[in-house]
Amino acid sequence: MHFTLGDLIADITQNAAESGARQVELDVRETAGGTEEFRFTVKDNGRGMDKAALERAVDPFVTDGVKHPGRKVGLGIPFLIQTALQSGGGWDIKSDQGQGTTVSAWFDLANVDTPPLGDIPGLFRTALLFSGPDEIIIRRLLERGGKKREYEIKKTELTEALGGLEDAASLILLGKYLHSFEEEEL
């Protein structure tokens, strides 16, 4: 079950990381002004899906059984679609077999049915620790009160700067670094 938008994004990002991709890109945009919108896109260059597989991916009663043997349902994308539509938003999935997949969703932050955002820096740390891709790129746009903040984080650069992402000290530094972007006043 997904309790926050961050949980939904983590699920979709993990799927991208497990798709055989060499690179996964996560773009998270949050705007508050005339409209309050939260939008994300996860793009990978993994296996991708043909048209038939893409149609099955949105069906909650279908799964390939590879990730979770014995499971008869796959709810990640269907939960994403349901949540986006119930919160006044929308979704889009594009995929080409052998080329990769792009999943996007957007949510009206002013809608009472929109789940809370959750721990966005924690989401980013989790995404950066997914195994599989050589590179994970996170892009963030945050707009509030006419002010805008943008940043980009690359797993390869962080790994080099911290000497790896395996030990507790590196993970603590990574957490502080990611939180620093979100805690600054706009």
Contacts in CASP RR format, 6 or more apart in sequence:
PFRMAT RR
TARGET T0000
AUTHOR 0000-0000-0000
METHOD contacts of the structure
MODEL  1
MHFTLGDLIADITQNAAESGARQVELDVRETAGGTEEFRFTVKDNGRGMD
KAALERAVDPFVTDGVKHPGRKVGLGIPFLIQTALQSGGGWDIKSDQGQG
TTVSAWFDLANVDTPPLGDIPGLFRTALLFSGPDEIIIRRLLERGGKKRE
YEIKKTELTEALGGLEDAASLILLGKYLHSFEEEEL
2 8 0 8 1.000
2 11 0 8 1.000
2 76 0 8 1.000
2 79 0 8 1.000
2 83 0 8 1.000
2 115 0 8 1.000
3 115 0 8 1.000
3 116 0 8 1.000
4 115 0 8 1.000
4 116 0 8 1.000
4 117 0 8 1.000
4 118 0 8 1.000
4 119 0 8 1.000
5 38 0 8 1.000
5 40 0 8 1.000
5 83 0 8 1.000
5 107 0 8 1.000
5 114 0 8 1.000
5 115 0 8 1.000
5 116 0 8 1.000
5 117 0 8 1.000
5 118 0 8 1.000
6 117 0 8 1.000
6 118 0 8 1.000
6 119 0 8 1.000
6 120 0 8 1.000
6 123 0 8 1.000
7 118 0 8 1.000
8 76 0 8 1.000
8 79 0 8 1.000
8 80 0 8 1.000
8 83 0 8 1.000
8 105 0 8 1.000
8 115 0 8 1.000
9 26 0 8 1.000
9 28 0 8 1.000
9 40 0 8 1.000
9 42 0 8 1.000
9 123 0 8 1.000
9 127 0 8 1.000
10 123 0 8 1.000
10 126 0 8 1.000
10 127 0 8 1.000
11 76 0 8 1.000
11 79 0 8 1.000
11 80 0 8 1.000
12 42 0 8 1.000
12 76 0 8 1.000
12 77 0 8 1.000
12 80 0 8 1.000
12 103 0 8 1.000
13 24 0 8 1.000
13 26 0 8 1.000
13 42 0 8 1.000
13 127 0 8 1.000
13 130 0 8 1.000
14 130 0 8 1.000
15 76 0 8 1.000
16 24 0 8 1.000
16 42 0 8 1.000
16 43 0 8 1.000
16 44 0 8 1.000
16 46 0 8 1.000
16 101 0 8 1.000
16 103 0 8 1.000
16 133 0 8 1.000
17 24 0 8 1.000
17 44 0 8 1.000
17 127 0 8 1.000
17 130 0 8 1.000
17 131 0 8 1.000
17 132 0 8 1.000
17 133 0 8 1.000
17 136 0 8 1.000
18 67 0 8 1.000
18 130 0 8 1.000
18 132 0 8 1.000
19 44 0 8 1.000
19 46 0 8 1.000
19 47 0 8 1.000
19 48 0 8 1.000
19 100 0 8 1.000
19 101 0 8 1.000
20 44 0 8 1.000
20 46 0 8 1.000
20 47 0 8 1.000
20 132 0 8 1.000
20 133 0 8 1.000
21 44 0 8 1.000
21 45 0 8 1.000
21 46 0 8 1.000
21 100 0 8 1.000
21 132 0 8 1.000
21 133 0 8 1.000
22 45 0 8 1.000
22 46 0 8 1.000
22 133 0 8 1.000
22 134 0 8 1.000
22 135 0 8 1.000
23 44 0 8 1.000
23 45 0 8 1.000
23 133 0 8 1.000
23 134 0 8 1.000
23 135 0 8 1.000
23 136 0 8 1.000
23 137 0 8 1.000
24 42 0 8 1.000
24 43 0 8 1.000
24 44 0 8 1.000
24 127 0 8 1.000
24 130 0 8 1.000
24 133 0 8 1.000
24 135 0 8 1.000
24 136 0 8 1.000
24 137 0 8 1.000
25 41 0 8 1.000
25 42 0 8 1.000
25 43 0 8 1.000
25 44 0 8 1.000
25 136 0 8 1.000
25 137 0 8 1.000
25 138 0 8 1.000
25 139 0 8 1.000
26 40 0 8 1.000
26 41 0 8 1.000
26 42 0 8 1.000
26 124 0 8 1.000
26 127 0 8 1.000
26 136 0 8 1.000
26 137 0 8 1.000
26 138 0 8 1.000
26 139 0 8 1.000
27 40 0 8 1.000
27 41 0 8 1.000
27 42 0 8 1.000
27 43 0 8 1.000
27 138 0 8 1.000
27 139 0 8 1.000
27 140 0 8 1.000
27 141 0 8 1.000
28 38 0 8 1.000
28 39 0 8 1.000
28 40 0 8 1.000
28 120 0 8 1.000
28 138 0 8 1.000
28 139 0 8 1.000
28 140 0 8 1.000
28 141 0 8 1.000
29 37 0 8 1.000
29 38 0 8 1.000
29 39 0 8 1.000
29 40 0 8 1.000
29 140 0 8 1.000
29 141 0 8 1.000
29 142 0 8 1.000
30 37 0 8 1.000
30 38 0 8 1.000
30 39 0 8 1.000
30 109 0 8 1.000
30 117 0 8 1.000
30 141 0 8 1.000
30 142 0 8 1.000
30 143 0 8 1.000
31 37 0 8 1.000
31 141 0 8 1.000
31 143 0 8 1.000
32 109 0 8 1.000
32 143 0 8 1.000
32 144 0 8 1.000
32 145 0 8 1.000
33 143 0 8 1.000
33 144 0 8 1.000
33 145 0 8 1.000
33 146 0 8 1.000
35 108 0 8 1.000
35 110 0 8 1.000
36 108 0 8 1.000
36 109 0 8 1.000
36 110 0 8 1.000
37 106 0 8 1.000
37 107 0 8 1.000
37 108 0 8 1.000
37 109 0 8 1.000
38 106 0 8 1.000
38 107 0 8 1.000
38 109 0 8 1.000
38 114 0 8 1.000
38 117 0 8 1.000
39 104 0 8 1.000
39 105 0 8 1.000
39 106 0 8 1.000
39 107 0 8 1.000
40 104 0 8 1.000
40 105 0 8 1.000
40 106 0 8 1.000
41 102 0 8 1.000
41 103 0 8 1.000
41 104 0 8 1.000
42 102 0 8 1.000
42 103 0 8 1.000
42 104 0 8 1.000
43 100 0 8 1.000
43 101 0 8 1.000
43 102 0 8 1.000
43 103 0 8 1.000
44 100 0 8 1.000
44 101 0 8 1.000
44 102 0 8 1.000
44 133 0 8 1.000
45 99 0 8 1.000
45 100 0 8 1.000
46 98 0 8 1.000
46 99 0 8 1.000
46 100 0 8 1.000
46 101 0 8 1.000
47 97 0 8 1.000
47 98 0 8 1.000
47 100 0 8 1.000
48 95 0 8 1.000
48 96 0 8 1.000
48 97 0 8 1.000
48 98 0 8 1.000
48 99 0 8 1.000
48 100 0 8 1.000
48 101 0 8 1.000
49 57 0 8 1.000
49 95 0 8 1.000
49 97 0 8 1.000
49 101 0 8 1.000
50 97 0 8 1.000
53 95 0 8 1.000
53 97 0 8 1.000
54 93 0 8 1.000
54 95 0 8 1.000
56 62 0 8 1.000
57 77 0 8 1.000
57 93 0 8 1.000
58 77 0 8 1.000
58 78 0 8 1.000
58 81 0 8 1.000
58 93 0 8 1.000
59 78 0 8 1.000
60 73 0 8 1.000
60 74 0 8 1.000
60 75 0 8 1.000
60 78 0 8 1.000
60 79 0 8 1.000
61 72 0 8 1.000
61 73 0 8 1.000
61 74 0 8 1.000
62 73 0 8 1.000
62 74 0 8 1.000
63 71 0 8 1.000
63 72 0 8 1.000
63 73 0 8 1.000
63 74 0 8 1.000
65 71 0 8 1.000
77 93 0 8 1.000
77 103 0 8 1.000
80 91 0 8 1.000
80 103 0 8 1.000
80 105 0 8 1.000
81 90 0 8 1.000
81 91 0 8 1.000
81 105 0 8 1.000
83 105 0 8 1.000
83 107 0 8 1.000
83 115 0 8 1.000
84 90 0 8 1.000
84 91 0 8 1.000
84 105 0 8 1.000
84 106 0 8 1.000
84 107 0 8 1.000
85 91 0 8 1.000
86 113 0 8 1.000
87 107 0 8 1.000
87 108 0 8 1.000
87 111 0 8 1.000
87 113 0 8 1.000
87 114 0 8 1.000
87 115 0 8 1.000
88 107 0 8 1.000
88 108 0 8 1.000
88 111 0 8 1.000
88 113 0 8 1.000
88 114 0 8 1.000
89 105 0 8 1.000
89 106 0 8 1.000
89 107 0 8 1.000
89 108 0 8 1.000
89 111 0 8 1.000
90 105 0 8 1.000
90 106 0 8 1.000
90 107 0 8 1.000
91 103 0 8 1.000
91 104 0 8 1.000
91 105 0 8 1.000
91 106 0 8 1.000
92 102 0 8 1.000
92 103 0 8 1.000
92 104 0 8 1.000
92 105 0 8 1.000
93 101 0 8 1.000
93 102 0 8 1.000
93 103 0 8 1.000
93 104 0 8 1.000
94 101 0 8 1.000
94 102 0 8 1.000
95 101 0 8 1.000
95 102 0 8 1.000
107 114 0 8 1.000
108 114 0 8 1.000
120 140 0 8 1.000
120 182 0 8 1.000
121 175 0 8 1.000
121 178 0 8 1.000
121 179 0 8 1.000
121 181 0 8 1.000
121 182 0 8 1.000
122 175 0 8 1.000
122 178 0 8 1.000
124 138 0 8 1.000
124 140 0 8 1.000
124 153 0 8 1.000
124 178 0 8 1.000
125 171 0 8 1.000
125 174 0 8 1.000
125 175 0 8 1.000
125 178 0 8 1.000
127 136 0 8 1.000
127 138 0 8 1.000
128 136 0 8 1.000
128 138 0 8 1.000
128 153 0 8 1.000
128 155 0 8 1.000
128 158 0 8 1.000
128 165 0 8 1.000
128 174 0 8 1.000
129 165 0 8 1.000
130 136 0 8 1.000
133 155 0 8 1.000
134 156 0 8 1.000
135 154 0 8 1.000
135 155 0 8 1.000
135 156 0 8 1.000
136 154 0 8 1.000
136 155 0 8 1.000
137 152 0 8 1.000
137 153 0 8 1.000
137 154 0 8 1.000
137 155 0 8 1.000
138 152 0 8 1.000
138 153 0 8 1.000
138 154 0 8 1.000
139 150 0 8 1.000
139 151 0 8 1.000
139 152 0 8 1.000
140 149 0 8 1.000
140 150 0 8 1.000
140 151 0 8 1.000
140 152 0 8 1.000
140 153 0 8 1.000
140 181 0 8 1.000
141 148 0 8 1.000
141 149 0 8 1.000
141 150 0 8 1.000
142 148 0 8 1.000
142 149 0 8 1.000
142 150 0 8 1.000
142 182 0 8 1.000
142 186 0 8 1.000
143 149 0 8 1.000
143 186 0 8 1.000
144 186 0 8 1.000
145 186 0 8 1.000
147 186 0 8 1.000
148 186 0 8 1.000
149 181 0 8 1.000
149 184 0 8 1.000
149 186 0 8 1.000
151 181 0 8 1.000
153 178 0 8 1.000
155 165 0 8 1.000
158 165 0 8 1.000
158 174 0 8 1.000
158 177 0 8 1.000
159 165 0 8 1.000
162 170 0 8 1.000
162 173 0 8 1.000
162 174 0 8 1.000
163 170 0 8 1.000
164 170 0 8 1.000
165 171 0 8 1.000
165 174 0 8 1.000
END
